[in-house]
Amino acid sequence: MGNITIELYWQHAPRTCRNFAELAKRGYYNNCKFHRIIKDFMIQGGDPTGTGRGGASIYGRTFEDEISPVLKHSGGGILSMANSGPNTNGSQFFITLSPTQWLDGKHAIFGRVYGGMSIVNKMGMVETDGHDRPKDDVKILRAYPIAMS
């Protein structure tokens, strides 16, 4: 569909950013599906099994939340860790498609879409089944960290 560039918030969530950047550097996210897409809410990926039940961090299976009170799910393009409760971050993440303030304090925000929001919005419009899984695969072909000036 196109390229997406993410800005990481190292100053607010250094361990979470390190996890994401290192997984990208290792090729962990390459060919990884966005396994859950909910129109006007979010797109979720980062699980190499494509099921929504897999993935691990560079620190082990899970690691603790880095929730900053100054960061809010205030609009589309916010990058947050997907989890199954407090301190259960692994490799899965989501990008918001609209404000999702009810997630504040529950999911660690660690970046934002810096470029390619139109692609993210396009991804958010794909046809899904009754379980919010895209009918046609939507994948990260290649993820890699770059230094931004």
Disulfide bonds with the S-S distance in Angstrom:
none
